[in-house]
Amino acid sequence: MTRPRDWWRDVFDRPAFLELYERADVELAVRQVDQVLRLLGEGEPLRPPACILDVCCGYGRHAVELARRGFTVTGVDVSPVQIAHARRRAAEAGVAARFIVGDARALPVRGPFDAAINMFLSFGYFATDEEHQAMLAGIARALRPGGRLLIDFWNREYELRTFQPVVVDRRADGIIEIEDWSFDALGGRLHWTNTVIFPDGRRETWAHSIRAFTVVEVRRMLEAAGFGRVAVYGSLDGEPYTMDSEAAVFVAIR
């Protein structure tokens, strides 16, 4: 399947995306926000009404939960479909959160923000390393001195050691998800194609392609963007990072 340069526009504008993942992810977001606040608050607790920027916020599951706790939240995402849904979710929850359609490579916001988050593997989408560097530099500019950034990323070493070319998930709701994976060693990217078969016979297919940065690469990019101390954890629980960690969670201080 052909992967367009801006493949994410196809994926996240699909109604099927919300149908597949929203319920479970919203439930998970409550616990994830607890974890994120603990990691961001190490040494200097982050308390309401601190200003938090959610970069690539999607339909706002983390942003709405943060606003529910009294934080001043701005969410940015390139998908108008996702942003419109985020605004509806905030209105239904009765919370004040600002959601803006914008590109993470040229953030349409000004700070200063006390903290920023980038969740759910939404770093690594772009075609070039320069575009990813521009994203980090923009976040750094939006943060106040001493502001913190948390990036929830995958652990390349774990992904490659446990690599499977085909993964099939037969969900309890009768939906079947089939993932066909490949790794571009020269480009340092993981590609996969999702095929979803619904109980009513509907079938949808879309492509992903994410730069599989190493921990060292991301740390150097953060430093080049103007961040000082960069800590790396193996999970949102704050576990030590190892090659066996399923995630690589970065917390960087501007």
Helices and strands as residue ranges (DSSP letters): H 7-12, H 15-40, E 51-55, H 61-68, E 72-77, H 80-93, E 97-101, G 104-106, E 113-118, H 129-142, E 143-154, H 156-161, E 166-170, E 176-184, E 189-197, E 203-211, H 215-224, E 230-233, E 247-253
